[in-house]
Amino acid sequence: MAEIKKGSFTLPGEAGFESLTLKMAEKWGADVIRDSDGTKLSEDITKAGYGIYSTICVIRADNAWAKKNMDKLQQNFLMSEPVMAESDTVVISPLKGYFTQQFKLNKSEEALAYWQVFDRTTGEEIKNWSFDSEAETVTITGAAPWHSYTVNFLAVRLWEEISMYNHITNDWGDKEHLMAVDPRYPETQAHMIDWMTEWCEKNPDTTVVRFTSMFYNFAWFWKDDKNCRDAFSDWGSYAMTTTPLALKEFEKKYGYAMTSEDFVNAGLYTSTHNVPSKKYRAWMDFINEFVVSFGKKLIDIVHSYGKKAYVFYDDSWIGVEPYSKRFKEFGFDGLIKCVFNGFEARLCAGVDGVTHELRFHPYLFPTGLTGEPTFAPGGNPKLDASRYWVNVRRALLRKPVDRIGLGGYLHLVEPFPDFCDYIAQVADEFRLLKSFNASCEPYTLPGKVAVLTAWGSLRSWICSGHLHEHPEVDLTNLLDAISGLPFDVQFMSFDDVLANGIPEDVKVIINAGVANSAWSGGDYWKEAGVIEALTAFVHNGGGLLGVNDPSAVWANGSFFQLAPVFGIDKDLGTKKCIGKYVNPVTEGTFAMEDTPNIGESMVENPGVYCKSANVSVLAVNGKTPLITLNQFGAGKAMYLSSFRVSKESTRFLMRALLTLLGKEDKVRDYICDNLYTECAYYEEIDKLVVINNSGDTQKTVIKTAKGDVTVELAPFATKVL
């Protein structure tokens, strides 16, 4: 491969390690050096001729001010642990079990007005309760014995969550706990504007201000129990945006009030996996409008000093929503996304109007996210990096980004020279691939694929966090698989379908998720308009791929509301007396050709059965279908009991989509015949990039306009023809 040795790489530097910083900047071809949380850059680094990224988190930037304004710290609603009544009196300590270094009760009169007590056995709100401020207990009188009771309460957050995680992970000992202030208060806004202006004055060498991210972190409630630290964790939840002031302003604007239960939701909270209520969507819009309007003021200050403003699309990103209608109003110059997988790379790459930068893993920390050693004895960061790069690289062949980089503490790489060599190789390879993408787009198979969820485009290329956080979520696995396949992909919501129908250029629709989730759709499947639109779409020649519980909600005697389209339904235990078809397995189908045993890796969905003898069963577990294909009118519908991303399942998915598109004849056009390899063809510059996704040497054949091409690749290698 031709070598491009400089640029498009951001290196984390450290004061006290100037020689190492400049050495690695040269080795990795960095053009930018950044600081990380807990580090600083010395003048030897800032004056060395590199672009300088400075990381700021404005909500925790001035801890001295936060200590003087404790009434302006960020807050959220929590639900107490359920307490079973053994008599007609129940006493509850709301904070019991929570991490008291993170939370304290908001006992103010305005906060108590939002507290609620519930009989969780009946679901009724209880009014006969009192609060002892000194003992910090709630007493319920007139309770029903053997009913469970909980308290919804407002908690003040004493420790900003990302700082808390970094502090504990890196064992920072007595280092000061940083607190998060809420910018909704006018006094906080005035202070932040003054702070931002002063900061720009004091940092003339900074070329890019890296906001981490804006104001509100994703929901992350900790327990006292170290063995089960997360009480609730959701990368997409707006649960940590509530203060009495915000609640009052919302009510004034919308004419109705949000309650604690709108956020607590009987302990489910505002999980992104759940179908959002109209009230919650209104709250999200309310927060988004504020974050954009005030965030723009800070970005304008940065621009007034001749600096660029990038946003890190993790941590305190709530309200930023890069696929929202308001994102461009911020005026951000760049978007940075930490990535483990291909779908996260696509999430960043698909945002319009900004420079796209990926922060690679492993992060330069002693341990990884689950406590495993990385840059510590027993760790193998080169192996970690190679696995992550293979996942991300295939997505970058489909949709490019502009930059890559690392974060963390650079001094940790010194004992791992093989890691340093490997990152140099990755950086060179990225720069070469970027040069191809800059010239033209790669060949794409005909027919647009749409992913249908309750969230639609707002949650493009993401469900609720990283794949390792929710590995059982079928749609997350599907997104990772499809992120590197040669298909044009878009995201649409049920509301889009109800308002506008299905776009003419969409040829296949994917609906994947467990019943009642935002990904499957829940009560949206009770909408006749949705059922009519999808049924007509397939009957008129479209393709439908359903995974796990597609179109699932119990209504009108069926669980799958598109049962006539799929030719299957699911028995929840109410149809034991109803006859069911047990169809033989259809062998040798196009979809299964490369992976005839793919069913062995699939998780059974108990109760699924065939409604017709005409349904083709492609894989089965006992009598339960795992994969089915049904002709419906001029179109086809395929069902999968589950989907877990792997090289084999990715290959199967590609063939399944071609089946539904009716494009089986395209299976070899610029597609590798070896499922452990993939390729991208850039027609305008006549370049064919072939990658090996496995740790073994692979040989593959690709059909091109110039004839068949045979390529042999070393483990994890890339070749350009």
TIFI-258930 format. One line per 2 residues: number of its first residue (from 1); for each residue x negated, y, z negated of C-alpha. Coordinates in steps of 0.05 Angstrom, whole numbers, plus 32768, in hexadecimal, padded with zeros to 4 digits. Layout:
% TIFI-258930
NUM = X:Y:Z; ...
***
This chain:
% TIFI-258930
1 = 8000:8000:8000; 7FE9:8047:800E
3 = 7FD5:806A:7FCE; 7FF3:80AA:7FB3
5 = 7FCD:80B8:7F73; 7FE8:80F9:7F57
7 = 8028:8119:7F41; 8070:8108:7F2D
9 = 8059:80ED:7EE9; 8064:8109:7EA3
11 = 8033:80F5:7E6D; 803E:80FB:7E21
13 = 8003:811F:7E02; 7FEC:8129:7DBA
15 = 7FC3:815D:7D96; 7F88:813A:7D76
17 = 7F83:810A:7DB2; 7F70:813D:7DE7
19 = 7F3C:8111:7E08; 7F6B:80D6:7E0D
21 = 7FA4:8103:7E26; 7F7A:811F:7E5F
23 = 7F5C:80DB:7E70; 7FA0:80BA:7E76
25 = 7FBC:80F6:7E9D; 7F85:80EA:7ED0
27 = 7F8E:809E:7ED0; 7FDA:80A1:7ED9
29 = 7FD9:80DB:7F0A; 8002:8107:7EDC
31 = 8013:814E:7EF1; 8039:815D:7EB0
33 = 8029:8153:7E67; 8060:8154:7E32
35 = 8066:8152:7DE7; 8091:811F:7DC3
37 = 80B9:8121:7D82; 8086:8129:7D4A
39 = 804B:813D:7D78; 802D:817F:7D90
41 = 8000:8193:7DC9; 7FBF:81BA:7DBD
43 = 7FA3:81F1:7DE9; 7F71:81BF:7E06
45 = 7FAD:819C:7E24; 7FDB:81D7:7E35
47 = 7FA1:81FC:7E57; 7F8A:81C0:7E80
49 = 7FB1:81D2:7EBE; 7FEC:81A3:7EB6
51 = 8035:81B4:7EB4; 804D:81B4:7E6C
53 = 808F:8197:7E54; 80A2:81AD:7E0E
55 = 80D7:8184:7DEA; 8109:81AA:7DC1
57 = 8147:8196:7D9B; 816A:81D7:7D8B
59 = 819A:81B9:7D57; 8160:81A3:7D2B
61 = 812C:81D7:7D40; 812E:8202:7D00
63 = 8137:81D7:7CC2; 812B:8213:7C94
65 = 8168:8235:7CB2; 8191:81F5:7CAD
67 = 8181:81EF:7C63; 819A:8236:7C57
69 = 81DA:8228:7C7F; 81F1:81E3:7C67
71 = 8239:81F7:7C75; 8227:81F8:7CBF
73 = 820C:81B1:7CC5; 822C:8181:7CF6
75 = 8263:8153:7CDC; 828D:8118:7CF0
77 = 82C7:80ED:7CD8; 82B9:80AB:7CB6
79 = 82E6:8074:7C9C; 82D8:8056:7C58
81 = 82D0:800C:7C4E; 8315:7FEB:7C46
83 = 8329:7FDE:7BFE; 835D:7FA9:7BEC
85 = 8391:7FBF:7BBA; 8398:7F91:7B7E
87 = 83CA:7FBE:7B5B; 83F1:7FFE:7B6A
89 = 83B2:8028:7B62; 8375:8027:7B90
91 = 8334:804E:7B87; 8307:8057:7BC4
93 = 82C1:8074:7BC9; 82C1:808E:7C11
95 = 8276:808E:7C1C; 826B:8048:7BFF
97 = 823F:801F:7C2F; 8229:805B:7C5A
99 = 81E1:8074:7C5E; 81E2:80AD:7C2C
101 = 81A2:80CB:7C49; 81CC:80D7:7C88
103 = 8210:80EB:7C6B; 8230:8111:7C32
105 = 827A:8120:7C27; 8297:8161:7C3E
107 = 82C0:8172:7C01; 82D5:81B8:7C16
109 = 831F:81CA:7C15; 8321:81D3:7C61
111 = 8301:818F:7C6B; 832F:816B:7C3B
113 = 836A:8183:7C65; 8352:8153:7C9B
115 = 8348:8116:7C6D; 837B:80DE:7C76
117 = 838A:809F:7C4F; 83A8:8061:7C71
119 = 83C7:8020:7C5D; 83A3:7FF7:7C91
121 = 83D1:7FBB:7C85; 840D:7FE2:7C9F
123 = 83E9:8019:7CC5; 840F:804F:7C9E
125 = 83EF:808F:7C86; 83F2:8096:7C3A
127 = 8400:80DA:7C1A; 83FC:80CA:7BD0
129 = 83B1:80CF:7BC5; 8382:80FD:7BA0
131 = 8339:810D:7BA4; 8308:8112:7B69
133 = 82D2:8142:7B82; 82A1:8132:7B49
135 = 82A8:80E7:7B4E; 82B0:80EA:7B9A
137 = 82E9:80B8:7B98; 832F:80B4:7BB6
139 = 8366:8098:7B8A; 83A5:807C:7BAB
141 = 83E4:8072:7B80; 8421:8049:7B92
143 = 83F6:8019:7BBB; 8412:7FD7:7BD2
145 = 83EB:7F9D:7BB4; 83C2:7F74:7BE6
147 = 83C4:7FAB:7C1B; 8383:7FC9:7C35
149 = 8377:8014:7C2F; 8344:8042:7C4F
151 = 8332:808C:7C4D; 8321:80B6:7C8A
153 = 82F2:80EE:7C73; 82C5:8124:7C8F
155 = 827B:8117:7C83; 8242:814A:7C89
157 = 8205:812D:7CAC; 81C5:813A:7C84
159 = 8193:811A:7CB5; 8194:8123:7D00
161 = 819A:80DD:7D1C; 8161:80DA:7D4F
163 = 8131:80FA:7D1E; 814A:80C8:7CEA
165 = 813D:808D:7D19; 80F8:80A6:7D2E
167 = 80E6:80B5:7CE5; 80F9:806F:7CCC
169 = 80DE:804A:7D09; 809A:806C:7D04
171 = 8098:806E:7CB8; 808E:80B9:7CB2
173 = 8093:80B5:7C66; 809D:80F8:7C44
175 = 80A6:811F:7C85; 80E0:814F:7C80
177 = 8125:8136:7C94; 813F:8160:7CCD
179 = 8188:8176:7CCD; 81B7:8185:7D07
181 = 81DC:81C8:7D08; 821C:81D2:7D2E
183 = 8218:8209:7D63; 8264:8214:7D62
185 = 825A:8245:7D28; 824C:828C:7D42
187 = 8213:8293:7D0F; 81F2:8254:7D2A
189 = 81F8:826C:7D71; 81D8:82AE:7D60
191 = 819F:828B:7D3D; 8194:825A:7D76
193 = 8191:8293:7DA9; 815E:82B8:7D7F
195 = 8137:8277:7D74; 8137:8266:7DBE
197 = 811F:82AB:7DD1; 80E7:82AA:7D9D
199 = 80D3:8263:7DB2; 80CB:8278:7DFB
201 = 80A1:82B3:7DE5; 8073:8286:7DBC
203 = 806B:8250:7DF1; 8051:8272:7E30
205 = 802F:8233:7E49; 806F:820B:7E4C
207 = 8088:8202:7E93; 80C4:81D5:7E83
209 = 80EF:81D8:7E45; 810A:8192:7E39
211 = 814B:8196:7E12; 8157:8158:7DE7
213 = 818F:8159:7DF9; 81BF:8191:7DE7
215 = 81E9:8193:7DA7; 820D:8153:7D94
217 = 81F0:810D:7D8D; 8213:80CE:7DA2
219 = 8238:80AC:7D69; 8208:8088:7D39
221 = 8221:807A:7CF3; 81F0:8055:7CC5
223 = 81FC:8027:7C8B; 81D3:8020:7C4C
225 = 81C8:7FD7:7C5D; 8186:7FD0:7C83
227 = 819C:7F8C:7C9D; 81D8:7FAB:7CC1
229 = 81C4:7FF4:7CCA; 81F8:8008:7CFF
231 = 823D:8016:7CE4; 824F:8031:7D29
233 = 8224:803F:7D65; 823E:8057:7DA9
235 = 8215:807C:7DDD; 8253:809B:7DFB
237 = 827E:80AE:7DBF; 828F:80F6:7DAC
239 = 829C:80E1:7D64; 8265:810F:7D47
241 = 8281:8151:7D61; 82B4:8160:7D2C
243 = 82B3:819A:7CFB; 82EE:81BF:7CDC
245 = 82DD:81FB:7D09; 82DE:81D1:7D48
247 = 831F:81B0:7D33; 833F:81F4:7D27
249 = 8328:8210:7D6A; 8341:81D2:7D8E
251 = 8386:81D9:7D6F; 8388:8223:7D81
253 = 8377:8215:7DC9; 83A2:81D7:7DD5
255 = 83DC:81E4:7DA7; 83D7:81A2:7D82
257 = 83A7:8187:7D4D; 8375:814F:7D4E
259 = 8378:8123:7D10; 8342:80FA:7CEF
261 = 8365:80BB:7D08; 835D:80D3:7D50
263 = 8312:80C9:7D45; 8311:8090:7D11
265 = 8345:8066:7D37; 834C:8032:7CFE
267 = 8300:8028:7CFE; 82F8:801F:7D49
269 = 82E5:8069:7D4F; 82E1:8088:7D94
271 = 82BC:804F:7DB5; 82AD:8056:7DFE
273 = 82C2:800E:7E07; 830A:8022:7DF5
275 = 833A:8043:7E24; 8339:808D:7E10
277 = 837A:80AE:7DF9; 8390:80EF:7E1A
279 = 8381:8113:7DD8; 833B:80F8:7DD6
281 = 832F:810B:7E1F; 8347:8151:7E0E
283 = 8315:8154:7DD4; 82DD:813E:7E02
285 = 82EF:8174:7E34; 82F2:81A7:7DFB
287 = 82AC:8193:7DE3; 8290:8191:7E2A
289 = 82A9:81D7:7E38; 8287:81F3:7DFA
291 = 8246:81CD:7E04; 8240:81E7:7E4B
293 = 8253:822F:7E3B; 8223:8237:7E01
295 = 81EE:820A:7E1E; 81EB:8236:7E5C
297 = 81D8:8272:7E30; 819A:824D:7E16
299 = 8188:8235:7E5C; 818E:827C:7E76
301 = 815C:8293:7E41; 812B:825C:7E58
303 = 8133:8272:7EA0; 8128:82BB:7E8E
305 = 80E2:82A8:7E77; 80D2:8287:7EB9
307 = 80D8:8240:7E9D; 8101:8206:7EB6
309 = 8134:81E2:7E8A; 813B:8196:7E8B
311 = 816C:816E:7E62; 815D:8129:7E45
313 = 819B:8100:7E52; 8198:80D9:7E11
315 = 819B:80EA:7DC7; 81C5:8129:7DBD
317 = 81E4:8126:7E03; 822E:8126:7DEE
319 = 8252:815D:7E15; 821D:815F:7E4A
321 = 823F:812B:7E79; 8215:8132:7EBA
323 = 824F:8115:7EE2; 8281:8147:7EC6
325 = 829E:8181:7EEE; 8278:81B4:7EC3
327 = 8231:8197:7EC3; 8217:81C5:7EF9
329 = 822C:8201:7ED0; 81F4:81F3:7E9E
331 = 81C0:8207:7ED2; 8191:81CE:7EBF
333 = 8156:81C4:7EEE; 814A:817B:7EDC
335 = 8168:813E:7EBC; 813E:810B:7E95
337 = 8158:80C5:7E85; 8137:808E:7E5D
339 = 813F:804C:7E82; 813B:8002:7E74
341 = 8164:7FEC:7EAF; 8178:7FFA:7EF7
343 = 81BC:8017:7EE8; 819D:804C:7EBB
345 = 816F:8060:7EF4; 81AC:8066:7F21
347 = 81D0:8090:7EEC; 8198:80C4:7EEE
349 = 818C:80C1:7F39; 81D5:80CD:7F4A
351 = 81DC:8111:7F28; 81DE:814B:7F5A
353 = 81B5:818B:7F58; 817C:8179:7F28
355 = 8137:815A:7F27; 813E:8112:7F11
357 = 810B:80F5:7EE0; 8109:80B1:7EBE
359 = 80E7:80A4:7E7B; 80CE:805E:7E7E
361 = 80CA:8029:7E49; 80AA:8010:7E1E
363 = 80AB:8050:7DF6; 8068:805D:7DD6
365 = 807E:8048:7D91; 8061:8010:7D66
367 = 80A3:7FEA:7D6B; 80DC:7FE5:7D9B
369 = 8126:7FF3:7D90; 8132:7FB1:7D6D
371 = 80F4:7FB4:7D42; 80C9:7F88:7D6F
373 = 807F:7F9B:7D74; 806C:7FC2:7DB2
375 = 802D:7FED:7DA7; 801C:7FC6:7D68
377 = 7FFB:7F83:7D58; 8022:7F4C:7D7B
379 = 803E:7F7B:7DB0; 8034:7F74:7DFB
381 = 8046:7FB8:7E18; 802C:7FA6:7E5E
383 = 805D:7F6C:7E61; 8095:7F99:7E47
385 = 8084:7FCF:7E7A; 8083:7F9E:7EB4
387 = 80C8:7F83:7EA2; 80E6:7FC8:7E9E
389 = 80C5:7FDE:7EDF; 80E0:7FA2:7F05
391 = 8126:7FB3:7EEC; 8120:7FFD:7EFF
393 = 80F9:7FF6:7F40; 8131:7FD2:7F66
395 = 8161:800B:7F55; 812F:803F:7F6D
397 = 812D:801E:7FB1; 8177:802F:7FB8
399 = 8179:8074:7F99; 8139:809C:7F8B
401 = 8124:80C8:7F51; 80EF:80FE:7F51
403 = 80C4:80EF:7F15; 80B2:80BB:7EE1
405 = 808F:80BF:7E9E; 8085:80A4:7E58
407 = 8095:80BD:7E12; 807B:80B1:7DCC
409 = 8035:80B1:7DAD; 7FFE:80AA:7DE0
411 = 7FC8:8094:7DAF; 7FED:8052:7DA7
413 = 7FD7:803C:7DEE; 7F8D:803A:7DDE
415 = 7F8B:7FF1:7DC7; 7FB1:7FDC:7E06
417 = 7F86:7FEA:7E44; 7FAE:7FB8:7E6E
419 = 7FEC:7FE2:7E61; 7FC7:8021:7E77
421 = 7FB1:8000:7EB7; 7FF7:7FE7:7EC5
423 = 8017:802B:7EBD; 7FE4:8047:7EEE
425 = 7FFB:8012:7F20; 8045:8021:7F13
427 = 8039:806C:7F1C; 8017:8062:7F5F
429 = 804E:8033:7F76; 8084:8064:7F61
431 = 8064:809D:7F86; 8061:8073:7FC6
433 = 80AA:805D:7FC2; 80BE:80A5:7FB3
435 = 809C:80BB:7FF4; 80C8:808B:801C
437 = 8108:80A1:7FFA; 80F6:80EA:8007
439 = 80F8:80DC:8052; 813A:80B6:8058
441 = 816C:8089:8036; 8165:803D:8038
443 = 8192:800F:8062; 81D5:8002:803F
445 = 8208:7FCC:804E; 824A:7FE6:806A
447 = 8285:7FF0:803C; 828A:8019:7FFB
449 = 8291:7FF5:7FB8; 82B9:8019:7F82
451 = 82B6:8009:7F37; 82FA:8014:7F16
453 = 82FC:8026:7ECB; 8323:8053:7E9D
455 = 82E8:8084:7E9D; 82DB:8087:7EE8
457 = 82A3:80B4:7F02; 8298:80D4:7EBD
459 = 8275:8094:7EA8; 8252:8085:7EEA
461 = 821D:804F:7EE3; 8227:8048:7E98
463 = 8254:8025:7E66; 823E:8033:7E1F
465 = 81F3:8033:7E18; 81BB:8008:7E2F
467 = 81C2:7FC0:7E46; 819E:7FA5:7E09
469 = 81D1:7FC7:7DDC; 820D:7FA5:7DFA
471 = 81F3:7F69:7E23; 8238:7F48:7E23
473 = 825B:7F81:7E48; 8269:7F64:7E8E
475 = 826C:7FA8:7EB1; 8228:7FBD:7E95
477 = 820A:7F7D:7EB2; 822E:7F89:7EF5
479 = 8214:7FD0:7EF9; 81CD:7FB9:7EED
481 = 81D3:7F84:7F24; 81F3:7FB2:7F57
483 = 81C3:7FEC:7F48; 818F:7FCC:7F77
485 = 81BE:7FAF:7FAB; 81C7:7FD0:7FF0
487 = 820E:7FE9:7FE3; 822C:802F:7FDF
489 = 824C:8032:7F99; 827D:8064:7F7A
491 = 82A5:8067:7F3A; 82EF:8077:7F34
493 = 8322:8078:7EFC; 836A:8060:7EF6
495 = 837F:80A8:7EF3; 835C:80B3:7F36
497 = 8384:8079:7F54; 83C5:8093:7F38
499 = 83B8:80DA:7F51; 8396:80CD:7F94
501 = 839B:8084:7FA6; 835E:805D:7FBE
503 = 832E:8080:7FED; 832D:8066:8034
505 = 82E2:8058:8033; 82E7:802A:7FF6
507 = 82E7:7FE2:800E; 82DC:7FBC:7FCC
509 = 82F2:7FCC:7F86; 82D3:7FAF:7F47
511 = 82FA:7FAA:7F06; 82D3:7F89:7ECE
513 = 82DC:7F86:7E82; 82FE:7F66:7E48
515 = 8349:7F73:7E3F; 835C:7FB6:7E21
517 = 8317:7FD4:7E2D; 830A:8013:7E53
519 = 82E6:7FE9:7E87; 8321:7FBB:7E95
521 = 8354:7FF2:7E8C; 8383:7FDE:7E54
523 = 83C8:7FFF:7E59; 83B8:801E:7E9D
525 = 83CC:7FDA:7EB8; 8413:7FE8:7EA0
527 = 8416:8020:7ED3; 843D:8008:7F10
529 = 8417:803A:7F3B; 83D5:8019:7F2B
531 = 83EF:7FD3:7F3A; 840F:7FEA:7F7B
533 = 83D0:800D:7F93; 83A1:7FD2:7F85
535 = 83D2:7F9E:7FA1; 83DB:7FC5:7FE1
537 = 8390:7FD2:7FE7; 837F:7F87:7FE7
539 = 83BB:7F73:8011; 83A6:7FA5:8047
541 = 8360:7F88:804B; 8339:7FA0:800E
543 = 830F:7F77:7FDF; 8318:7F71:7F94
545 = 82E5:7F56:7F63; 8300:7F49:7F1D
547 = 82D4:7F34:7EE3; 82E8:7F19:7E9E
549 = 832D:7F38:7E94; 833D:7F61:7ED2
551 = 8381:7F84:7ED3; 838E:7F67:7E8E
553 = 83C5:7F7D:7E60; 8400:7F54:7E47
555 = 843E:7F6B:7E6B; 8479:7F4D:7E90
557 = 8463:7F05:7E84; 841D:7F0B:7EA0
559 = 83D9:7F1C:7E83; 83B6:7F2C:7EC5
561 = 83E3:7F60:7EE4; 83C3:7F51:7F28
563 = 83CE:7F06:7F1F; 83F0:7F01:7F64
565 = 83B3:7F22:7F84; 837F:7EF7:7F5F
567 = 83A9:7EB9:7F61; 8398:7EAD:7F18
569 = 83B2:7EC2:7ED4; 839D:7EB7:7E8C
571 = 83C4:7E8F:7E58; 83BF:7EB0:7E13
573 = 83E1:7E74:7DF3; 8428:7E85:7E09
575 = 8428:7E5C:7E49; 8416:7E17:7E2F
577 = 8457:7DFC:7E4B; 844E:7E1A:7E91
579 = 842F:7DF0:7EC7; 83EB:7E05:7EE2
581 = 83C4:7DF3:7F20; 8381:7DD0:7F18
583 = 8360:7DDC:7F5B; 8323:7DB6:7F73
585 = 82E1:7DDB:7F7A; 82D6:7DF6:7FC0
587 = 828E:7DE5:7FD4; 825F:7E09:8003
589 = 827E:7E4E:8004; 8257:7E8B:801D
591 = 8257:7EAD:7FD9; 8238:7E70:7FB6
593 = 8206:7E5D:7FEC; 81C7:7E78:7FCB
595 = 81DE:7E69:7F83; 8209:7E2A:7F83
597 = 81FF:7E21:7F37; 820E:7E68:7F23
599 = 824B:7E51:7EFC; 821D:7E30:7EC9
601 = 8207:7E74:7EB1; 824D:7E90:7EAA
603 = 8276:7E97:7E6A; 82BA:7E75:7E6C
605 = 82F8:7EA1:7E64; 8327:7E70:7E41
607 = 836E:7E6E:7E5A; 8361:7E82:7EA2
609 = 8387:7E56:7ED4; 839B:7E54:7F1D
611 = 83E1:7E68:7F30; 83DE:7E4A:7F76
613 = 83C0:7E0F:7F9B; 83A5:7E41:7FCE
615 = 8372:7E60:7F9E; 832A:7E4A:7FAD
617 = 8305:7E37:7F6D; 82BA:7E41:7F78
619 = 82A3:7E2E:7F32; 82C5:7E0E:7EF6
621 = 82BA:7DFA:7EAE; 82E6:7DBD:7EA2
623 = 832A:7DD5:7EBA; 831B:7E20:7EB0
625 = 8308:7E46:7EEF; 82C8:7E70:7EEA
627 = 82C9:7E8C:7F31; 8305:7E8F:7F60
629 = 8313:7EAD:7FA4; 8359:7EBC:7FBD
631 = 8370:7ED4:8001; 83A7:7F08:7FF7
633 = 83C4:7F25:8036; 838B:7F3F:8060
635 = 835C:7F46:8024; 833A:7F1C:7FEF
637 = 8335:7F1C:7FA3; 82FD:7EFA:7F7D
639 = 82FE:7EEB:7F33; 82C1:7EDF:7F06
641 = 82C9:7EC8:7EBE; 828B:7EF0:7EAA
643 = 824D:7F11:7EC6; 8208:7F12:7EA7
645 = 81D1:7F33:7ED0; 819A:7F06:7EEA
647 = 8176:7EFD:7F2C; 81A5:7EC5:7F3D
649 = 81E5:7EE9:7F29; 81CE:7F27:7F4F
651 = 81C6:7EFE:7F8E; 820A:7EDF:7F83
653 = 8229:7F25:7F79; 820C:7F3C:7FBB
655 = 822B:7F01:7FE0; 826D:7F09:7FBA
657 = 8272:7F52:7FD0; 8262:7F40:8018
659 = 8299:7F0C:8015; 82CB:7F40:7FFC
661 = 82B3:7F72:8030; 82BB:7F3E:8067
663 = 8273:7F4B:807A; 8255:7F05:8072
665 = 8230:7F0F:80B3; 8206:7F46:8093
667 = 81E6:7F17:8060; 81A1:7F19:8081
669 = 819D:7F60:809B; 8163:7F7E:8075
671 = 8171:7F4E:803C; 813E:7F1D:8020
673 = 8150:7ED4:8026; 812C:7EC6:7FE4
675 = 8158:7EDD:7FA9; 811B:7EED:7F7F
677 = 8107:7F23:7FB0; 812B:7F62:7FCA
679 = 811C:7F96:7FFE; 812F:7FDA:8019
681 = 8128:7FF1:8061; 811D:803B:8070
683 = 8130:803E:80BA; 811B:8085:80CA
685 = 80D3:8078:80B5; 80D5:802D:80C6
687 = 80BD:8017:8082; 80D3:7FD6:8061
689 = 80C6:7FD0:8016; 80C8:7F8A:7FF9
691 = 80C5:7F7D:7FAE; 80BB:7F3E:7F84
693 = 80E7:7F3F:7F46; 80C9:7F00:7F29
695 = 8089:7EEC:7F05; 8078:7EB9:7F3A
697 = 805D:7EBF:7F81; 8097:7EC1:7FB2
699 = 809F:7EBB:7FFE; 80DA:7EDB:8020
701 = 80F6:7EE4:8066; 811B:7F24:807C
703 = 8143:7F2D:80BB; 8133:7F70:80DC
705 = 8141:7F91:811F; 80FA:7F7C:8134
707 = 8106:7F33:8120; 80FB:7F0A:80E2
709 = 80C5:7F21:80B3; 80A3:7EF1:8081
711 = 8084:7F10:8043; 805D:7EF0:800A
713 = 805A:7F16:7FC8; 8031:7F0E:7F89
715 = 8058:7F0F:7F46; 807F:7F51:7F3D
717 = 805C:7F6D:7F7C; 8073:7FA0:7FAF
719 = 8061:7F9E:7FF9; 806E:7FD3:802E
721 = 8072:7FC1:8077
***
